[in-house]
Amino acid sequence: MLCFRKAFAFSMLFVVGLFTGAQADLYRRALPGYRFQFPQDHFSHPEFKTEWWYYTGHLQTADGERYGYQMTFFRVGTEGGRSAVNPSRWTVRDLFLAHFAVSDLNRERFHFTDRLNRGALGGAGASTEALKVWNGDWRLEAEGKTHRLQAKDEKFTLDLTLSPLKPPVVHGKGGVSQKGEGAGYASHYYSLTRLKSAGTITVNGRTRRVEGWSWMDHEFGSSLLREEHEGWDWFGLQLDNRVELMFYLMRRRGGDSDPHSSGTLILPDGASLPLTLSQVQVRPTGTWQSPRSKATYPMGWEIQIPDHGITLTLTPSFPDQELDTQKSTRVIYWEGSVEIRGQYQGTSVAGQGYVELTGYAAKFNKRI
């Protein structure tokens, strides 16, 4: 029971820190004027309270087995560790959490697991000198521009090498991705939107070689949500014409979208174009109710960007891709693979992507 209570306390600290930036005055805020530098900005930023490295992708075996995956590493600073003088090896400056999910697209089965570790004695951590993040035996490392991603549990093991085919894309304006009104209600946010992926997946003890495409997000900041925010809808889409689209809707009480909601269109040559809320129309086409949480999620979308001649229809690969992260962040959310069909400047396109839906099972401000 004591271990459970400790884990619960740590996870609640994380949730408060992640979404509200509690006591964020001890930490640096995400403000305009930040200049990204690579590869340094792939590394950890402990001067900011919250940070995550987020990977999603689609993989296929030679005989047509198809899988989607999500692997996310989180770091959140603790005020006690931040303010400690001459800390010992036992001092907890950061908590480290991770989510790992696999969508078996052929069989429409979803599996996920999560974990939490304290950043003491080397059990979990994130380097400030290299792209190296670990949580137990789950690891993210880079050698040059190539990323290595490893995760496993009793059912699935993933071991991937990821090679970016486009440069990092910085989202937002002035080095910040604004989430709401006011200085610091923002993050520093960039993506690697097309990572050639190869490696192995092990399912119930059977190892298969896979290839495909992945997407990586890296965000860091100290305050994200305002009191009126209830959650967000995030879209990361890869089209077969080598165009990518990221867009997020910050939802407010009453159902409207925060005017700071925004995104980025990434062209085949890697050039990027910012998108505002007024330029992008997102319309849900259906709903799905979770049999476990009873949350009702939008399920299926039409996205139109008239200025760029884009009309897309997003269909979930299957509905039940909901995570209940009781062992770590204690947040219930939907994170799933979607199939894409549509038009891009008069030409038919297809593709795949991931959608994240938060705040539907419980409003964040009520949850914390």
Secondary structure, DSSP 8 states (H G I E B T S, - for coil): -HHHHHHHHHHHHHHHHHHH-TTGGGS----TT----TTGGGS--TTSSEEEEEEEEEEE-TT--EEEEEEEEEEEE-HHHHH-SS--TT---EEEEEEEEEEETTTTEEEEEEEEEESSTTSEEE-SSSSEEEETTEEEEEETTEEEEEEE-SSEEEEEEEEESS--EE-SBTTBEE-SSSTTBEEEEEEEEEEEEEEEEEETTEEEEEEEEEEEEEEEEEE---TTEEEEEEEEEEETTS-EEEEEEEEETTS-B-TT-EEEEE-TTS-EEEEEGGG-EEEE--EEE-TTT--EEE--EEEEEGGGTEEEEEEES-S--EEE-TTTT--EEEEEEEEEEEEETTEEEEEEEEEEE-SSSS-HHHH-
